[in-house]
Amino acid sequence: MRLGMVGLGRMGANMTRRLVRGGHEVVVTDLSPDNVKQISGEGAIASASLDDFVSKLATPRVAWLMVPAGGPTEQSVQALGQRMKSGDIIIDGGNSYFKDDVRRSKQLSEKGIHYVDVGTSGGVWGLERGYCMMIGGPKEVVQQLDPIFKTLAPGRGNIPRTPGRERIGGTAEDGYIYCGPSGAGHFVKMVHNGIEYGLMQAYAEGFDIFRNASTEQLPEGYRYDLNLADIAEVWRRGSVVSSWLLDLTAMALAENPTLSEYTGFVQDSGEGRWTIQAAIEEAVPVDVLSAALFVRFRSRQQHTFAEKVLSAMRQKFGGHVEPAATAKKTA
């Protein structure tokens, strides 16, 4: 298929590479001409402006946005909406708020333009591993886009099949699912990220306990000088708490057991807050997820080793870098 990619940051560029390698024709545009030049040298089709970008897409046009949530996404959707025609498709693969998806979908539908929201997980590792995708929008439109999703998804790989899954079918085992109408994809991804906060926090607090097990405040007979890198590594092998997040933690601790290159300043990208808001609207208690979000707020005032572990995980899976000003201030 021929499609367009708007935004060539950490994920947009690698998604373009995966699509090109999968045989798709990808027209690209970005605020940085250097990014466009770089990716066009790897097989993508360069465009000089948004008008040029749209003109190079085949009818019905398909444009995938991978730009920051909020203002940049809103501006990009509106700009494309002014240039595209009935039957064309806009895909938002970023981390937009699901209620914004519902609004945009209604607005674009008045012009006959289809809107698809795709919650995308995979971070900086997606080029090699593939991207887990949670998709919302008109079902018939999503089905038209299946070749794109199949290329971007991880595929079944060597993951053991869930017992009984052979009777269910569908695309979940390939790494992508249709969740429902507009907003459903980003709603599922939103909660996914809220859960991620809780999982990361549990690991971080556990390793903070290990690090402080040798403190002089404990009786001498109860002090332990533990090898955190070895603990993370052994848990990867047969433990019930093994996971990709643990893999990344083990990697960071093997590189530097003290995590001294991290300050412990932990950002939140929005989905954690939105998850708590959804829980409040549904009257669902989310003790762990809300506590994990509040810890991120606290981390910007005081830093513990747990926050360094959290920051290390974010850098490993998503390439998230701590704010330079904060790093200098606490160095």
N, C-alpha and C positions, 0 to 999 in steps of 0.2 A: 504494500500500500504506500501511497504518498501522503505524508502528513507534515505538519509544521511544528517546531518546538520554539516556544517563546521563553527565553531565559536559559542561559548556559552556565549556571553556577555549579556547585558541587554535584548536585543530583541531575540537573537538566543536561549537562554535558555528557555524563556517563550514560544516562538513559538514551541520549542520541546515539552514542557509540554502540550501545547494545542493539538498538533498532537497525542501524546501518549494517552491523555485522549479521543481523538476522534477515537481511535482504530488502528492507524497506527503504524508500526514498524519503529523506528528511530535510525539509527546508528549515533553516535556522535564522533566528534573529536575537540580538542581545544589545544592551546598552553599550557594551564594550566591543568595538570593532575587532580588537585583538582576539577576543573569545570566538567571534564568528570566523575569523581567519584561521585560528587554530583548529577548530572542529571541521571546517570545510576542507582543510588539508587531510582530514581523515575520512573523507567520503561524503560528508553532508553537503547540502546545496546552500550556498551563502545568499543572503539578501541584504540590500543596502538600506532599506527602510521598511516600515510596517506595510505601506502600500505595495512595495516590491515583494514583500513576504507573502501577502495575500494573493498577489497576481500569479505567483509561482505554484500555488496549491491547485490540485485537480478538484473538479466538482464531483460530488459535494465536498467542500473544503473541510479539513479536519485540522484544528489548531490546538495543541497541548501546551498549557501554561505551567511553567515551573518557576514561579517568582515568589517573593516573600508574601505571606498572608497579609491581609489588611489593605492599606492604600495602594500598594503596587499591583496587587491582584485586581482590585476594583478598577483601577485605571486601565489595566490591560484588557479586562473583559469589556469595558465600555468602548475602548478604542477599536477592538476587534468587532464588536457588535455593530459599530457604525460602518464597517467595511465589508462585512459578510452578508450573505443573502439567505433566503429561505432554503432550508434543507441542509445548510452548513452546520458544523458541530464545533462547539468550544468545550475543551476538557480542562478542568482545573485539577491539576495533580498535586497542588500544594497543601497547606494545612489550614484551609479556610474554615471559618465558623459555619456550621451546617445551616443556620438560619439565613446566613447571607446567600448560600446556595439556593435555598427555596425562593428568595426574592429575585435573584438573578435569573433563575430558570423561568419564572413567570414573566419577567421583563423581556427576555429574549424570545420567548415563545410568541409574543405579539408580532414579531417579525418572522416567525417561522424558523428561527434558529434554535437548534437543540443544545442543551447544556448538560454536561456529564461531570459529576464530581468523583474524583478518585483519591481516596486516602492511600498514600503510598509510603511503605516502610521498607527500608533497606540501607539508608544512609550512604556513606561513602563506599560501602562494600557491594552495592547493588550491581555494578558492572559485572563482577565475577559471580556473585551469588544469585542475582536476580532480585526482583522487587515483589514484595507481598502487596497485593492491591485489594482494596475494599471499594466497590463501585456503586454509585447511585445515579439515577436518571431514568429516562424512558427505556424500558427493557428492549424494545426492538432496535433502538439506536445503539445500545450497549452491545447487542448481538452483532451488529455490523462492524463494530470495532474489535471483535474478538481476536483477529490476527495480530493486532497490536499488543493486546494484553498477553496473549500467549507467548509472544517474543520477549516481553519484558519480565514475565513471571519466572520464578526459579525452575518450574517443572517438578516432576515427582522425585527426581534424583534418587538417592539411596536411603531416603527416610523410610523406616518400616511402616507398612500400612496399618492404620488403626483397625483392630478387629471389628468386623461387621460393616466396614466402610464400603466393601465391594458391592453391597446391596443398595447403596445410596446414590452413587454416581455424582455428577456435577464437576465443577472446576476447582473446588476447594483444595484437592490434593495437588493441583498444579500450581497453587499459590495465588489464586485470585478468585473473588466471588462477586456476584451481583447481590447487593444488599437490599435494594428497594428503590423507591422514587427519589426525586431530587433531595439531596442532603443526607440520604441514608449512608452513603459511602463515607463522608466526612464525619458523620455521627459515630460510626463504628470505629474509625481511626482516632477520633477524639477520646473515646473511652479506652482504646488500646494504649494511647499515650498516658492517660491517667493511671492505668494499671502499671505501665512502665515506671512511673514515678515511684509507686509503692514497692515494686520489685527492687529497683535500684537502691531505695532507702534501706530496705531490709539487709541487703548485702553490705552497704556502707556502714550501718550501725554495727553489724556483726564484726567486721574487720576493725572497727574502732575499739571494740571490746578486746579483741586479740592484741592490738597495739598497746593498750593500757594494762595488759595483764602483768607487766613487769614493774608497775609503778611502786614506789617506795611506800605508798600509803597502805599497801597490802602487807599482811604478816609475811615474813620471809618465806615460810613454808608453802605459801600459796601464790608465789610469784612464778610466772612462766615467760621465758624469753622465746617467743614463738616466731617461726619463719612463715611470714604471711604469704609469700610467693608460693611456697610449697603447699600450704593449706589450700590456696585457690586452685593449684594444679591437681592435687589429689581429689578434690571435690568434683573436678571435671570428669573423673573416671569412675563411673558407677554410682555416684551419689544422687539422691533424689532431688538435690537442689542444683544439679547441673543445668546450665542454660548458656545461650550465646552471650548474655550479659556477664556471666561468670567467666566465660572464655576471654572476654575483653578485659575484665578485671585482672585475670591471671596474667595477661599480656602486659598490662601496665605495671603490675608489681614485679614481674620478671625484669622489666626495663629499669625500674627504680623502686625498690621496696619502700622508700620513704615518701615517694610521690612529691619530692621537693620542688618540682617544676610547676606544681599546681598550688594556687592560693586557697582553694576551697570556695571561691565565689561561684555559685551555681545559679545560672539563669533558668527561667521557665519560658517556654515558647508559646504559651497561651492555652494549649489543649488541656493541661491540668486544671486550669481555672474553669474552663468551659465544662469539663467533666463534673466538677463540684456544683456548678450552676445547674446542670441537667439533673443531678441527684437531688438538689433542693427542690426543683420544679416537680420531680416525681416522688418526693418524700421518701427517698431511699437513703438509709444510713451508710456513709462511706468513711468510717473512722480512719482506716489506714491511708486511703488516698488523700483525704484532706490533710492529715498530719504530714504526709510526705510533701505536699505543696507548701505548707507553712514552714517546713524546715528549709526549703529553698529561699523563702523570704528571709529567714533568720540568717542564712549563710552569707548574706550581703552585709551583715553587721558584725558577725563574729564567725571564725572559721575553726572547724575541728578536723581531725583526720578523716572522719566520715564524709565531710564535704569534699575533701581532696579525692576520695574514692569516687564519689558521685561525678565530680568534674572530670576525672580520668575516664570514666565510662562514657560520658557525653562526647569527649574528644575522640575516643576510639571508634564509636559507632557512627557518629555524625560529623566529625571534624569540627565540633563546636569549640571555639577558642575563648578563653576567659578575656574579659575586657582589659585592654592594655593598661588603662589608667588605674584599675584596681590592682593589677599585678604589680605595678610600679610602687603603688602606695604601700602595699603589704610586704614588699621585698625586703 
